[in-house]
Amino acid sequence: MRSNFKPATQRQLRVGEQIRHILADCFQRGNVPKDFLDCPPVSVMEVKISPDFSYCKAYISVLSIEPATATDLAKALNKQAGFFRKIVGTKIRLRLTPEIHFLADGAQEEADRIDALLASEKVQRDLTAVHDDEEADG
């Protein structure tokens, strides 16, 4: 069975990285709508752009204790996506300015989940058993 997934082109990667820099600069300099001036620090982790350059997903991470903060902030940012789209449109010269959709970056939660699995008793017991078998054979 053949997959419909096509890797991003060099141009998609370059434009996505430019958009990431513009969005990150907005958050760093406080060039955001008034509602977001007192929000926790935001990092733009990655921007993936569609092949036709009309749509992009901006993955954000928030420095906060609560994991739900990034999801809530992404929802709020999506309501103000036009503001960020206008800024991107003034900084990058494209035929169309892509529609921006903010999403919470799940990489940290996934890394925490994997760390918890590796630290679990069952995995530690299996690793110890494999290590003991290797010593007995060697």
Residue pairs with C-beta under 8 A, 6 or more apart in sequence:
6 51
8 16
8 48
8 49
9 51
12 48
12 49
12 51
12 53
15 49
15 53
15 92
15 94
16 46
16 47
16 48
16 49
16 56
17 47
18 91
18 92
19 47
19 49
19 56
19 58
19 88
19 92
19 98
19 100
20 44
20 46
20 47
20 58
22 87
22 88
22 91
22 92
23 44
23 47
23 58
23 84
23 88
23 100
24 43
24 44
25 31
26 32
26 84
26 87
27 41
27 42
27 43
27 44
30 37
31 87
32 80
32 83
33 80
33 83
35 76
35 80
36 73
36 76
36 77
36 80
39 62
39 73
40 62
40 63
40 64
40 69
40 73
41 62
41 63
42 60
42 61
42 62
42 63
42 73
43 60
43 61
43 62
43 63
44 58
44 59
44 60
45 59
45 60
45 61
45 105
45 107
46 58
46 59
46 105
47 56
47 57
47 58
47 59
48 56
48 57
48 59
49 55
49 56
49 98
50 56
50 98
53 94
53 95
53 96
53 98
54 96
54 98
54 99
55 98
55 99
55 101
56 98
56 99
56 100
56 101
57 101
57 102
57 103
58 100
58 101
58 102
58 103
59 103
59 104
59 105
60 70
60 73
60 74
60 77
60 102
60 103
60 104
60 105
61 70
61 104
61 105
61 107
61 108
62 69
62 70
62 73
62 104
64 70
67 109
70 104
70 105
71 104
73 102
73 104
74 102
74 103
74 104
77 84
77 102
78 101
78 102
81 99
81 100
81 101
81 102
84 100
85 97
85 98
85 99
85 100
86 97
88 97
88 98
88 100
89 97
117 123
